């Protein structure tokens, strides 16, 4: 997998380049300090992915992603959490916070491979994920280890702080893949967003409870997902209810 690194801070560029160089099958084929330089390097090197800082002098990372399409898969790398929503609005593959942890970087590379980057030679995680169209996997990181689960066996994902939580193997698992990204990726598998913090497997819904308070979808494993008022109609329609 050929990647480039764009960041206006040289120490950050060097560190990320070192981390990427340690990953099997990954080659850093260019670096840039501004958005304009990044565009030039992308056009010259034709990378499989771009690790792109958001705040850079001149054309920043978000502007580059908005104005110049198509681009290779983008992984934003930034010290600021507040740009996450904007990043995924331009279809970013992932959003890493500095300082980047090696296990978090590995997960981002796996997502790039699943999106359609080079699937071979980047480790067992990449080959397990397969192509974007075929991927049903969710990656959880625990104490530096990556654990892979089949999303079809999960009934519910929900947001908790800056993480996404789900239950698998009888325990709570945590993934750093945002709920919005999971929603887009798992929609073909029958998942639906029923609340800003809830994504559920429609095939697992057993009961919808309402009344004076908020509506709740009760799933076949006993979990309960909040259902927003604006999502209630769409949920009923998806379940064939009136």
C-alpha positions as CSV (number, residue, x, y, z in Angstrom):
1,X,0.0,0.0,0.0
2,X,1.5,3.4,-1.1
3,X,0.7,6.3,1.2
4,X,1.7,9.9,1.6
5,X,1.8,12.0,4.8
6,X,0.8,15.7,4.8
7,X,1.4,17.7,7.9
8,X,2.8,21.2,8.4
9,X,4.7,20.1,11.6
10,X,7.9,18.3,10.6
11,X,8.2,16.3,13.9
12,X,4.6,15.0,13.5
13,X,5.4,14.1,9.8
14,X,8.6,12.2,10.9
15,X,6.8,10.3,13.7
16,X,3.9,9.2,11.5
17,X,6.2,8.2,8.7
18,X,8.2,6.1,11.2
19,X,5.0,4.4,12.4
20,X,3.8,3.7,8.9
21,X,7.2,2.3,7.9
22,X,6.8,-0.3,10.6
23,X,3.6,-1.7,9.1
24,X,4.1,-4.6,6.8
25,X,3.4,-3.8,3.1
26,X,3.1,0.0,3.7
27,X,5.4,2.4,1.8
28,X,5.5,6.1,2.3
29,X,6.0,7.5,-1.2
30,X,5.8,11.2,-0.4
31,X,5.4,14.0,2.2
32,X,3.9,17.5,2.1
33,X,3.7,20.4,4.5
34,X,0.6,22.2,3.0
35,X,-2.6,21.3,1.2
36,X,-1.2,22.6,-2.1
37,X,1.9,20.4,-1.7
38,X,-0.2,17.4,-0.8
39,X,-2.3,17.8,-4.0
40,X,0.9,18.0,-6.1
41,X,2.3,14.9,-4.4
42,X,-1.0,13.0,-4.8
43,X,-1.0,13.8,-8.6
44,X,2.7,12.7,-8.9
45,X,2.8,9.6,-6.7
46,X,-0.8,8.2,-7.1
47,X,-0.9,6.9,-3.6
48,X,-3.4,4.3,-2.2
49,X,-4.2,6.6,0.8
50,X,-3.4,10.0,2.2
51,X,-2.7,10.7,5.9
52,X,-3.8,14.3,6.0
53,X,-3.5,17.0,8.7
54,X,-6.5,19.3,9.0
55,X,-4.9,22.6,10.1
56,X,-2.3,23.6,7.7
57,X,-1.3,27.0,6.2
58,X,-3.0,28.0,3.0
59,X,-5.3,25.3,1.8
60,X,-6.1,23.1,4.8
61,X,-7.0,19.4,4.8
62,X,-10.8,19.8,4.8
63,X,-10.6,22.3,2.0
64,X,-8.5,20.0,-0.1
65,X,-10.9,17.2,0.5
66,X,-13.9,19.4,-0.5
67,X,-12.4,21.0,-3.6
68,X,-10.4,18.3,-5.2
69,X,-12.1,15.1,-6.1
70,X,-11.6,12.3,-6.7
71,X,-8.9,11.7,-4.2
72,X,-7.4,8.5,-2.7
73,X,-8.9,7.4,0.6
74,X,-8.2,10.0,3.3
75,X,-7.3,9.4,6.9
76,X,-7.3,12.7,8.8
77,X,-4.7,13.1,11.5
78,X,-5.2,16.0,13.9
79,X,-4.8,17.2,17.4
80,X,-8.4,18.5,17.4
81,X,-11.6,16.5,18.0
82,X,-14.0,19.1,16.9
83,X,-13.5,18.5,13.2
84,X,-14.6,14.8,13.2
85,X,-18.1,15.5,11.8
86,X,-16.8,17.6,9.0
87,X,-14.2,15.0,8.2
88,X,-16.7,12.2,7.7
89,X,-18.9,14.5,5.7
90,X,-16.2,14.4,3.0
91,X,-16.2,10.6,3.3
92,X,-12.9,10.2,5.2
93,X,-11.9,6.7,6.0
94,X,-10.8,7.4,9.5
95,X,-10.0,10.2,12.0
96,X,-6.9,9.9,14.1
97,X,-6.0,12.0,17.1
98,X,-2.4,13.0,17.8
99,X,-0.3,11.5,19.2
100,X,-1.2,8.5,17.0
101,X,-1.1,5.2,18.7
102,X,0.4,2.2,16.7
103,X,-2.7,0.0,17.3
104,X,-5.0,2.9,16.2
105,X,-2.9,3.4,13.1
106,X,-3.2,-0.3,12.3
107,X,-7.0,-0.1,12.5
108,X,-7.0,2.9,10.2
109,X,-4.9,1.0,7.6
110,X,-7.3,-1.9,7.9
111,X,-10.2,0.5,7.1
112,X,-8.3,1.8,4.1
113,X,-7.8,-1.7,2.8
114,X,-11.4,-2.4,3.3
115,X,-12.4,0.7,1.4
116,X,-10.6,-0.6,-1.6
117,X,-6.9,0.1,-1.1
118,X,-4.3,-2.6,-1.6
119,X,-5.7,-5.7,0.1
120,X,-2.6,-7.9,0.1
121,X,0.7,-7.7,1.9
122,X,-0.5,-5.6,4.8
123,X,-1.0,-8.2,7.4
124,X,-3.6,-10.7,8.5
125,X,-6.1,-8.0,9.5
126,X,-6.3,-6.7,6.0
127,X,-6.9,-10.1,4.4
128,X,-9.5,-10.9,7.0
129,X,-11.4,-7.7,6.2
130,X,-11.7,-8.3,2.5
131,X,-13.2,-5.7,0.1
132,X,-15.4,-2.9,1.2
133,X,-18.5,-4.5,-0.5
134,X,-17.9,-7.8,1.3
135,X,-16.6,-6.6,4.6
136,X,-18.8,-7.4,7.6
137,X,-16.1,-7.0,10.1
138,X,-15.8,-4.7,13.1
139,X,-12.4,-4.1,14.7
140,X,-12.0,-3.7,18.4
141,X,-8.8,-2.7,20.1
142,X,-7.9,-3.9,23.6
143,X,-4.5,-3.5,25.2
144,X,-2.8,-3.2,21.9
145,X,-4.5,-6.2,20.3
146,X,-7.0,-6.0,17.4
147,X,-10.1,-8.2,17.8
148,X,-12.3,-8.8,14.7
149,X,-16.0,-9.5,15.0
150,X,-18.7,-10.2,12.4
151,X,-21.2,-7.3,12.5
152,X,-24.0,-9.6,11.5
153,X,-23.8,-11.1,14.9
154,X,-24.1,-7.8,16.7
155,X,-27.6,-6.4,17.5
156,X,-26.7,-2.9,18.5
157,X,-23.9,-0.3,18.4
158,X,-24.1,2.9,20.5
159,X,-22.0,5.9,21.2
160,X,-20.3,6.4,24.5
161,X,-18.1,9.5,24.9
162,X,-15.9,9.4,21.8
163,X,-16.1,5.7,21.2
164,X,-18.6,3.2,19.8
165,X,-19.6,0.3,22.0
166,X,-21.2,-3.1,21.1
167,X,-21.6,-6.4,22.8
168,X,-19.9,-9.5,21.4
169,X,-18.6,-12.7,22.9
170,X,-20.7,-11.9,26.0
171,X,-18.8,-8.7,26.8
172,X,-18.8,-5.0,25.9
173,X,-16.4,-4.2,23.1
174,X,-15.1,-0.8,22.0
175,X,-14.3,0.3,18.5
176,X,-13.0,3.7,17.5
177,X,-15.0,3.5,14.2
178,X,-17.6,6.3,14.5
179,X,-21.2,5.5,14.5
180,X,-21.7,7.5,11.3
181,X,-19.1,5.4,9.5
182,X,-20.6,2.2,10.7
183,X,-24.0,3.3,9.6
184,X,-22.8,3.9,6.1
185,X,-20.9,0.6,5.9
186,X,-23.5,-1.6,7.6
187,X,-26.6,-0.2,6.0
188,X,-26.6,-3.0,3.3
189,X,-26.6,-5.5,6.1
190,X,-29.9,-4.3,7.5
191,X,-28.6,-1.8,10.1
192,X,-30.4,1.5,10.7
193,X,-29.7,4.6,12.8
194,X,-32.7,5.1,15.1
195,X,-31.1,7.8,17.3
196,X,-28.1,10.0,17.1
197,X,-26.4,7.6,19.5
198,X,-28.0,4.3,18.4
199,X,-27.4,1.9,15.4
200,X,-29.4,-1.3,15.4
201,X,-29.8,-4.5,13.4
202,X,-33.4,-4.4,12.2
203,X,-33.6,-8.2,12.0
204,X,-33.1,-8.3,15.8
205,X,-36.0,-6.0,16.8
206,X,-38.7,-7.7,18.8
207,X,-40.7,-4.9,20.3
208,X,-41.1,-1.2,20.0
209,X,-42.2,0.4,23.2
210,X,-43.6,3.9,23.6
211,X,-46.0,5.8,25.7
212,X,-45.5,9.0,27.6
213,X,-41.7,8.8,27.5
214,X,-39.2,8.1,24.7
215,X,-39.7,5.1,22.4
216,X,-37.4,2.1,22.8
217,X,-36.6,-0.7,20.5
218,X,-36.2,-4.0,22.4
219,X,-33.9,-6.4,20.7
220,X,-33.9,-10.2,20.8
221,X,-31.0,-10.4,23.2
222,X,-32.7,-8.1,25.7
223,X,-30.8,-4.9,24.8
224,X,-32.8,-1.7,24.5
225,X,-32.0,1.0,22.0
226,X,-33.4,4.6,22.2
227,X,-35.5,5.6,19.2
228,X,-35.8,9.3,18.5
229,X,-39.1,10.8,17.5
230,X,-37.9,11.7,14.1
231,X,-36.6,8.2,13.4
232,X,-39.7,6.4,14.7
233,X,-41.7,6.6,11.4
234,X,-38.8,5.3,9.3
235,X,-38.1,2.5,11.8
236,X,-41.8,1.3,11.6
237,X,-41.7,1.5,7.8
238,X,-38.5,-0.5,7.6
239,X,-40.1,-3.2,9.8
240,X,-43.3,-3.2,7.7
241,X,-45.4,-1.6,10.5
242,X,-48.0,1.1,10.3
